[in-house]
Amino acid sequence: MFSFISDLLADWAIPAMLLLIPLLGYLRRVRVYEAFVEGAGEGFHTSIKIMPFLVAMMVAISVFRASGALDQCVDALRPLLGWLGVPPELVPLAVMRPLSGTGALGLTTELLHTEGPDSLVGRIASTMLGSTDTTFYILTVYFGAIGIRKPRYSLFVGLTGDVVGFLGSVYICHKLFGG
């Protein structure tokens, strides 16, 4: 019964929001279409404003991977990874995730194709993708868009959360799925 209700809610959540939000706006006498167009215009200007930050970040990621530095990092960390129970195949994903959600999704897809979705590596990668965030992307794009130049402790806190999410994913998947 719970599964049926859960599936029903999942199927109707987005259509219900797409109906309710404009309806509530109309009932509150908000000019819904005009507000939508104004917000879309602001979004367009914001996207133009953050474009240099995005390009710089994508170039840095590409240089890091193409130079072979990522592979050298994996090789250097192999003993520690073995001690922690971290499959070495996950290191590129752990490095990429704080930088780029799209890049991390691509690496996860690649891992799922090579290792299999039901493998320990596939399960850890999937869990990690949902347990970590794109810290550098957030700092670069969102902070850059609103002009924050000194993010204080944001980088430290974000990366700490990413490390905890990564190690937690490894630990939980080992406990749940063995390995």
Backbone as numpy.savetxt, mean C-alpha at the origin, in Angstrom:
# Nx Ny Nz CAx CAy CAz Cx Cy Cz
-25.27 -18.47 7.96 -26.09 -17.28 7.96 -25.23 -16.01 7.96
-24.17 -16.05 8.83 -23.27 -14.89 8.88 -22.61 -14.65 7.53
-22.21 -15.73 6.87 -21.56 -15.62 5.56 -22.52 -15.00 4.54
-23.77 -15.40 4.59 -24.76 -14.86 3.66 -24.95 -13.36 3.88
-25.09 -12.96 5.14 -25.27 -11.53 5.46 -24.03 -10.74 5.07
-22.85 -11.30 5.36 -21.60 -10.64 5.00 -21.49 -10.44 3.50
-21.81 -11.47 2.73 -21.78 -11.37 1.26 -22.79 -10.35 0.75
-23.97 -10.35 1.34 -25.01 -9.40 0.94 -24.58 -7.96 1.20
-24.02 -7.72 2.39 -23.52 -6.38 2.71 -22.39 -5.96 1.78
-21.48 -6.88 1.48 -20.36 -6.57 0.60 -20.86 -6.21 -0.80
-21.87 -6.93 -1.27 -22.40 -6.67 -2.61 -23.12 -5.33 -2.72
-23.77 -4.90 -1.64 -24.61 -3.70 -1.71 -23.99 -2.46 -1.05
-22.80 -2.56 -0.45 -22.22 -1.42 0.26 -21.94 -0.24 -0.67
-21.27 -0.47 -1.77 -20.91 0.63 -2.67 -22.14 1.18 -3.40
-23.02 0.34 -3.96 -24.22 0.91 -4.57 -25.06 1.73 -3.58
-25.13 1.27 -2.33 -25.89 2.02 -1.33 -25.26 3.38 -1.07
-23.93 3.44 -0.97 -23.26 4.72 -0.76 -23.45 5.64 -1.95
-23.37 5.08 -3.16 -23.55 5.89 -4.36 -24.96 6.46 -4.45
-25.90 5.83 -3.83 -27.27 6.33 -3.79 -27.48 7.27 -2.61
-27.00 6.90 -1.44 -27.27 7.66 -0.23 -26.55 9.00 -0.16
-25.31 9.07 -0.61 -24.56 10.33 -0.50 -25.22 11.44 -1.32
-25.53 11.23 -2.59 -26.23 12.31 -3.32 -27.63 12.59 -2.76
-28.31 11.57 -2.29 -29.64 11.76 -1.71 -29.57 12.62 -0.46
-28.63 12.33 0.43 -28.46 13.15 1.63 -28.07 14.58 1.28
-27.19 14.73 0.29 -26.84 16.08 -0.15 -28.04 16.82 -0.68
-28.86 16.18 -1.45 -30.07 16.81 -2.00 -31.03 17.20 -0.88
-31.21 16.31 0.09 -32.10 16.62 1.21 -31.60 17.77 2.06
-30.29 17.96 2.10 -29.69 19.08 2.85 -29.55 20.32 1.98
-30.12 20.28 0.81 -30.14 21.40 -0.14 -28.74 21.78 -0.64
-27.89 20.77 -0.75 -26.56 20.97 -1.32 -26.67 20.76 -2.82
-26.05 21.65 -3.58 -26.04 21.47 -5.04 -24.99 20.40 -5.34
-25.46 19.16 -5.37 -24.59 17.99 -5.41 -23.70 17.97 -6.64
-24.27 18.19 -7.80 -23.48 18.12 -9.02 -22.41 19.22 -9.04
-22.79 20.43 -8.67 -21.83 21.53 -8.65 -20.71 21.28 -7.64
-21.07 20.72 -6.47 -20.05 20.41 -5.46 -19.11 19.32 -5.98
-19.67 18.34 -6.69 -18.84 17.28 -7.27 -17.87 17.85 -8.29
-18.36 18.70 -9.19 -17.51 19.29 -10.22 -16.42 20.16 -9.60
-16.77 20.93 -8.57 -15.78 21.77 -7.90 -14.70 20.90 -7.25
-15.10 19.83 -6.58 -14.14 18.92 -5.96 -13.25 18.24 -7.00
-13.83 17.86 -8.13 -13.04 17.23 -9.20 -12.01 18.22 -9.75
-12.39 19.49 -9.86 -11.46 20.51 -10.33 -10.30 20.68 -9.38
-10.60 20.70 -8.07 -9.53 20.82 -7.07 -8.62 19.58 -7.12
-9.22 18.41 -7.33 -8.43 17.18 -7.44 -7.50 17.23 -8.63
-7.97 17.79 -9.74 -7.12 17.90 -10.93 -5.94 18.82 -10.65
-6.20 19.96 -10.01 -5.10 20.89 -9.70 -4.10 20.26 -8.73
-4.61 19.50 -7.77 -3.72 18.81 -6.82 -2.85 17.79 -7.54
-3.45 17.05 -8.47 -2.66 16.04 -9.19 -1.57 16.68 -10.03
-1.83 17.83 -10.62 -0.79 18.55 -11.37 0.32 19.01 -10.42
-0.08 19.46 -9.24 0.87 19.97 -8.26 1.81 18.87 -7.73
1.31 17.63 -7.60 2.13 16.57 -7.04 2.90 15.78 -8.09
2.69 16.06 -9.35 3.35 15.31 -10.42 4.87 15.27 -10.30
5.56 16.37 -10.01 7.03 16.29 -9.88 7.47 15.34 -8.76
6.73 15.32 -7.66 7.07 14.43 -6.55 6.93 12.97 -6.98
5.87 12.66 -7.71 5.65 11.30 -8.19 6.74 10.85 -9.16
7.09 11.72 -10.08 8.12 11.38 -11.07 9.45 11.12 -10.37
9.82 11.97 -9.43 11.08 11.80 -8.72 11.10 10.47 -7.96
10.00 10.14 -7.31 9.94 8.90 -6.55 10.03 7.68 -7.47
9.34 7.71 -8.60 9.37 6.57 -9.52 10.76 6.38 -10.14
11.44 7.46 -10.44 12.80 7.37 -10.98 13.73 6.75 -9.94
13.61 7.18 -8.69 14.47 6.64 -7.63 14.24 5.14 -7.46
12.99 4.70 -7.51 12.68 3.28 -7.38 13.29 2.49 -8.54
13.13 3.00 -9.74 13.67 2.31 -10.91 15.19 2.20 -10.86
15.86 3.26 -10.45 17.32 3.24 -10.36 17.77 2.22 -9.31
17.08 2.17 -8.18 17.42 1.24 -7.11 17.33 -0.21 -7.58
16.27 -0.53 -8.29 16.10 -1.91 -8.79 17.06 -2.22 -9.93
17.18 -1.30 -10.90 17.99 -1.56 -12.09 19.48 -1.62 -11.78
19.91 -0.92 -10.74 21.34 -0.90 -10.42 21.81 -2.20 -9.78
20.88 -3.02 -9.32 21.26 -4.25 -8.65 21.44 -4.07 -7.15
21.24 -2.85 -6.66 21.40 -2.59 -5.23 20.40 -3.38 -4.40
19.20 -3.56 -4.92 18.19 -4.33 -4.20 18.64 -5.78 -4.03
19.19 -6.38 -5.09 19.67 -7.76 -5.01 20.83 -7.89 -4.03
21.70 -6.90 -4.00 22.82 -6.93 -3.06 22.33 -6.83 -1.62
21.30 -6.04 -1.39 20.72 -5.93 -0.05 20.15 -7.27 0.40
19.45 -7.94 -0.49 18.87 -9.26 -0.17 19.99 -10.24 0.18
21.05 -10.27 -0.60 22.16 -11.19 -0.34 22.83 -10.89 1.01
22.97 -9.62 1.33 23.60 -9.25 2.60 22.72 -9.61 3.80
21.42 -9.59 3.62 20.51 -9.85 4.73 20.13 -11.33 4.89
20.60 -12.19 4.01 20.20 -13.60 4.04 20.37 -14.29 5.40
21.49 -14.12 6.09 21.62 -14.79 7.40 20.58 -14.31 8.43
20.38 -13.03 8.49 19.38 -12.48 9.41 17.97 -12.94 9.04
17.69 -12.98 7.76 16.37 -13.41 7.29 16.11 -14.86 7.70
17.12 -15.71 7.53 16.96 -17.11 7.92 16.68 -17.25 9.40
17.38 -16.46 10.22 17.18 -16.50 11.67 15.77 -16.04 12.05
15.24 -15.03 11.33 13.90 -14.51 11.61 12.79 -15.34 10.96
13.16 -16.25 10.08 12.15 -17.05 9.39 11.49 -16.32 8.23
12.18 -15.31 7.71 11.65 -14.52 6.60 12.16 -15.10 5.29
11.26 -15.54 4.42 11.72 -15.99 3.10 12.40 -14.84 2.34
13.60 -15.07 1.80 14.32 -14.00 1.10 13.56 -13.41 -0.09
12.64 -14.18 -0.65 11.86 -13.69 -1.79 10.99 -12.49 -1.42
10.75 -12.30 -0.12 9.87 -11.22 0.33 10.59 -9.89 0.53
11.92 -9.89 0.54 12.66 -8.66 0.79 12.37 -7.58 -0.26
12.36 -7.90 -1.55 12.01 -6.84 -2.51 10.63 -6.25 -2.26
9.69 -7.07 -1.85 8.36 -6.57 -1.53 8.39 -5.67 -0.28
9.16 -6.08 0.72 9.28 -5.27 1.94 9.93 -3.93 1.65
10.86 -3.90 0.72 11.52 -2.64 0.35 10.59 -1.79 -0.52
9.87 -2.43 -1.42 9.03 -1.70 -2.36 7.76 -1.15 -1.72
7.20 -1.86 -0.77 5.90 -1.46 -0.20 5.90 -0.04 0.36
6.89 0.39 1.14 6.85 1.78 1.62 7.03 2.81 0.50
7.53 2.38 -0.65 7.79 3.30 -1.74 6.63 3.44 -2.71
6.01 2.33 -3.08 5.01 2.36 -4.13 4.00 1.24 -3.97
2.75 1.59 -3.86 1.70 0.59 -3.78 1.57 -0.21 -5.05
1.67 0.46 -6.19 1.57 -0.21 -7.47 2.75 -1.15 -7.69
3.94 -0.69 -7.36 5.13 -1.55 -7.47 5.02 -2.75 -6.55
4.53 -2.54 -5.33 4.37 -3.65 -4.39 3.31 -4.64 -4.88
2.26 -4.12 -5.46 1.23 -5.02 -6.01 1.79 -5.84 -7.16
2.61 -5.21 -7.99 3.25 -5.94 -9.09 4.17 -7.04 -8.57
4.96 -6.73 -7.54 5.84 -7.75 -6.96 5.05 -8.87 -6.30
3.95 -8.52 -5.64 3.11 -9.53 -5.02 2.50 -10.45 -6.08
2.04 -9.87 -7.16 1.48 -10.67 -8.26 2.54 -11.62 -8.81
3.73 -11.10 -8.98 4.84 -11.94 -9.46 5.14 -13.08 -8.49
5.16 -12.78 -7.18 5.38 -13.82 -6.17 4.27 -14.86 -6.19
3.03 -14.41 -6.35 1.91 -15.35 -6.37 1.96 -16.26 -7.59
2.45 -15.72 -8.70 2.59 -16.56 -9.90 3.73 -17.56 -9.76
4.85 -17.16 -9.16 6.00 -18.07 -9.06 5.88 -19.02 -7.87
5.42 -18.53 -6.73 5.38 -19.35 -5.51 4.02 -20.00 -5.28
2.96 -19.38 -5.81 1.61 -19.89 -5.60 0.90 -19.12 -4.49
-0.40 -18.89 -4.64 -1.14 -18.11 -3.64 -1.30 -18.84 -2.30
-1.24 -20.17 -2.31 -1.39 -20.93 -1.07 -0.07 -21.31 -0.43
1.04 -20.86 -1.03 2.35 -21.11 -0.43 2.54 -20.17 0.76
3.50 -20.50 1.60 3.80 -19.63 2.74 4.23 -18.25 2.26
5.07 -18.21 1.23 5.53 -16.93 0.68 4.34 -16.12 0.15
3.44 -16.77 -0.57 2.27 -16.08 -1.11 1.36 -15.55 -0.02
1.18 -16.33 1.03 0.33 -15.89 2.14 0.97 -14.75 2.92
2.27 -14.83 3.16 2.94 -13.73 3.86 2.90 -12.47 3.01
3.16 -12.60 1.72 3.13 -11.43 0.82 1.75 -10.78 0.82
0.71 -11.59 0.76 -0.65 -11.04 0.75 -0.98 -10.38 2.08
-0.59 -11.01 3.17 -0.84 -10.43 4.49 -0.05 -9.15 4.68
1.19 -9.16 4.21 2.03 -7.97 4.33 1.47 -6.81 3.52
0.95 -7.11 2.36 0.39 -6.06 1.51 -0.77 -5.36 2.21
-1.53 -6.11 2.99 -2.63 -5.52 3.72 -2.25 -4.94 5.07
-1.06 -5.24 5.56 -0.65 -4.82 6.90 0.35 -3.67 6.92
0.79 -3.25 5.76 1.76 -2.16 5.69 1.22 -1.06 4.79
1.94 0.03 4.71 1.47 1.15 3.90 2.59 1.72 3.05
2.23 2.63 2.19 3.17 3.27 1.27 3.71 4.55 1.91
4.54 4.38 2.92 5.00 5.49 3.75 5.66 6.60 2.93
6.63 6.27 2.10 7.31 7.31 1.32 6.37 7.96 0.32
5.49 7.17 -0.24 4.49 7.72 -1.18 3.62 8.74 -0.45
3.14 8.39 0.73 2.30 9.30 1.50 3.06 10.57 1.83
4.28 10.42 2.32 5.07 11.60 2.68 5.36 12.46 1.46
5.71 11.82 0.35 6.07 12.56 -0.86 4.86 13.25 -1.46
3.81 12.51 -1.68 2.67 13.03 -2.42 1.79 13.92 -1.55
1.31 13.37 -0.46 0.34 14.13 0.33 0.98 15.30 1.07
2.14 15.05 1.69 2.80 16.16 2.37 3.29 17.19 1.36
3.77 16.71 0.20 4.21 17.63 -0.84 3.07 18.46 -1.39
1.89 17.86 -1.49 0.72 18.56 -2.05 0.28 19.71 -1.17
0.45 19.57 0.14 0.00 20.65 1.02 1.16 21.48 1.56
2.36 21.19 1.08 3.51 22.05 1.38 4.22 21.78 2.69
4.07 20.61 3.26 4.79 20.30 4.50 6.23 19.95 4.12
7.16 20.69 4.64 8.58 20.48 4.31 9.33 19.73 5.40
8.86 19.83 6.65 9.50 19.14 7.77 8.47 18.23 8.43
8.44 16.98 8.01 7.40 16.08 8.53 7.64 15.56 9.95
8.67 16.04 10.62 9.02 15.65 11.98 9.21 14.15 12.11
8.36 13.50 12.89 8.53 12.08 13.18 7.73 11.18 12.25
7.12 11.74 11.24 6.25 10.96 10.36 6.99 9.82 9.67
8.17 10.07 9.20 8.95 9.02 8.52 9.28 7.89 9.49
9.78 8.23 10.67 10.13 7.21 11.66 8.91 6.38 12.06
7.81 7.04 12.35 6.60 6.32 12.77 6.06 5.46 11.63
6.04 6.00 10.40 5.56 5.23 9.27 6.40 4.00 8.99
7.72 4.17 8.98 8.60 3.03 8.72 8.57 2.02 9.86
8.42 2.48 11.09 8.28 1.57 12.22 7.01 0.73 12.06
5.94 1.38 11.65 4.70 0.65 11.39 4.86 -0.36 10.27
5.61 0.00 9.25 5.85 -0.93 8.14 6.65 -2.14 8.60
7.69 -1.92 9.39 8.51 -3.03 9.89 7.68 -3.94 10.79
6.88 -3.34 11.68 6.03 -4.13 12.56 5.00 -4.92 11.73
4.42 -4.27 10.72 3.47 -4.96 9.85 4.11 -6.12 9.10
5.33 -5.92 8.62 6.04 -6.96 7.90 6.37 -8.14 8.82
7.01 -7.84 9.95 7.39 -8.91 10.88 6.16 -9.59 11.48
5.11 -8.80 11.73 3.87 -9.39 12.23 3.25 -10.32 11.21
3.31 -9.95 9.94 2.79 -10.82 8.88 3.55 -12.13 8.82
4.86 -12.05 8.93 5.69 -13.26 8.92 5.33 -14.14 10.12
5.25 -13.55 11.29 4.96 -14.30 12.51 3.59 -14.96 12.45
2.57 -14.18 12.11 1.20 -14.70 12.08 1.05 -15.81 11.03
1.63 -15.58 9.86 1.51 -16.61 8.81 2.25 -17.88 9.19
3.39 -17.76 9.86 4.09 -18.96 10.33 3.23 -19.69 11.36
2.59 -18.95 12.27 1.76 -19.57 13.28 0.51 -20.21 12.68
-0.14 -19.52 11.75 -1.38 -20.02 11.18 -1.18 -21.11 10.14
-0.16 -20.95 9.32 -0.01 -21.85 8.18 1.21 -22.75 8.27
1.98 -22.63 9.34 3.17 -23.47 9.50 4.30 -23.03 8.59
5.41 -23.67 8.68 6.48 -23.32 7.77 7.79 -23.21 8.39
